[in-house]
Amino acid sequence: MSANDVEHEVVVYWRPGCPFCWRLRRALRRHRLATREVNIWTDPDAAAVVRSIAAGNETVPTVVVGDLAMVNPTASEVIDAVRSRAPQLLGQQAADRGWWSALRGSARP
């Protein structure tokens, strides 16, 4: 994977049993945001990445959008980061709507 590929994806680091991970992943799916989800319990390199971002801790969810890393972000923070750093990753309908409407799945009148 090249550096250019990383700029064009959203990486969500997670682990099984994490309610915050479950909630964020579900919200991003509702928004139809394509992500690469990486389980830090099965990928030691991913766990090392998370520790490098989270001051030595394996705090998840940790999300990387381009050059921005976020520890335990809200879905709206992730969407805002994608909008500003990689808007091509958002579907046109999602890009035209507000984040709350997009998360709820409601259409704009």
C-alpha positions as CSV (number, residue, x, y, z in Angstrom):
1,M,0.0,0.0,0.0
2,S,1.4,3.4,-1.0
3,A,1.3,6.6,1.0
4,N,-1.2,7.9,-1.6
5,D,-3.5,5.0,-0.8
6,V,-3.5,5.9,2.9
7,E,-4.5,9.4,2.0
8,H,-7.6,8.0,0.3
9,E,-9.0,5.8,3.0
10,V,-10.3,5.9,6.6
11,V,-8.8,3.4,8.9
12,V,-10.7,2.4,12.0
13,Y,-8.6,0.5,14.6
14,W,-10.9,-1.5,16.9
15,R,-11.1,-4.6,19.2
16,P,-13.9,-7.1,20.0
17,G,-16.0,-6.2,22.9
18,C,-15.4,-2.5,22.7
19,P,-18.8,-0.7,22.9
20,F,-17.3,2.6,21.7
21,C,-15.9,0.8,18.6
22,W,-19.2,-0.9,17.9
23,R,-21.1,2.4,18.1
24,L,-18.6,4.3,15.9
25,R,-18.4,1.6,13.3
26,R,-22.2,1.3,13.2
27,A,-22.6,5.1,12.7
28,L,-20.0,5.2,10.0
29,R,-21.8,2.3,8.1
30,R,-25.0,4.2,8.4
31,H,-23.3,7.1,6.8
32,R,-22.1,4.8,4.1
33,L,-18.5,5.8,4.7
34,A,-16.1,3.2,3.4
35,T,-13.5,2.3,6.0
36,R,-10.8,-0.2,6.5
37,E,-11.4,-1.8,9.9
38,V,-8.4,-3.3,11.7
39,N,-8.7,-5.5,14.7
40,I,-5.8,-4.7,17.0
41,W,-6.0,-8.0,18.8
42,T,-5.3,-10.0,15.6
43,D,-2.8,-7.5,14.0
44,P,0.3,-6.7,16.2
45,D,1.4,-4.0,13.8
46,A,-2.0,-2.3,14.1
47,A,-1.7,-2.5,17.9
48,A,1.7,-0.8,17.6
49,V,0.2,2.0,15.4
50,V,-2.5,2.6,18.0
51,R,0.1,2.7,20.8
52,S,2.2,5.2,18.8
53,I,-0.9,7.5,18.4
54,A,-2.4,7.0,21.9
55,A,0.6,7.7,24.1
56,G,1.5,4.1,24.6
57,N,-2.0,2.9,25.2
58,E,-4.2,0.6,23.1
59,T,-7.1,3.0,23.2
60,V,-9.8,2.2,20.6
61,P,-11.5,3.2,18.5
62,T,-8.6,5.1,16.9
63,V,-9.3,6.5,13.5
64,V,-6.8,7.7,10.9
65,V,-8.0,10.0,8.1
66,G,-5.0,11.0,5.9
67,D,-2.5,12.7,8.2
68,L,-5.0,13.1,11.1
69,A,-5.2,10.5,13.9
70,M,-8.1,10.6,16.4
71,V,-8.5,8.6,19.6
72,N,-12.1,7.7,20.5
73,P,-13.7,10.2,18.1
74,T,-17.4,10.7,17.6
75,A,-18.9,9.9,14.2
76,S,-19.4,13.6,13.5
77,E,-15.6,14.2,14.1
78,V,-14.7,11.5,11.7
79,I,-17.2,12.8,9.1
80,D,-15.8,16.4,9.5
81,A,-12.3,15.1,9.1
82,V,-13.2,13.2,5.9
83,R,-15.0,16.3,4.6
84,S,-12.0,18.5,5.1
85,R,-9.2,16.0,4.2
86,A,-10.7,13.5,1.8
87,P,-14.2,14.6,0.6
88,Q,-14.0,12.2,-2.4
89,L,-14.6,9.4,0.1
90,L,-18.1,10.7,0.9
91,G,-20.9,9.8,-1.4
92,Q,-22.4,12.9,-3.1
93,Q,-25.6,12.6,-1.2
94,A,-23.8,12.4,2.1
95,A,-21.5,15.3,1.2
96,D,-24.6,17.5,0.4
97,R,-26.3,16.8,3.7
98,G,-25.5,17.8,7.2
99,W,-23.8,15.2,9.4
100,W,-26.8,14.7,11.7
101,S,-29.2,14.1,8.8
102,A,-26.7,11.8,7.2
103,L,-26.2,9.7,10.3
104,R,-30.0,9.5,10.9
105,G,-30.6,8.6,7.3
106,S,-33.1,11.3,6.8
107,A,-33.3,13.2,3.6
108,R,-33.2,16.9,3.3
109,P,-36.5,18.5,2.0
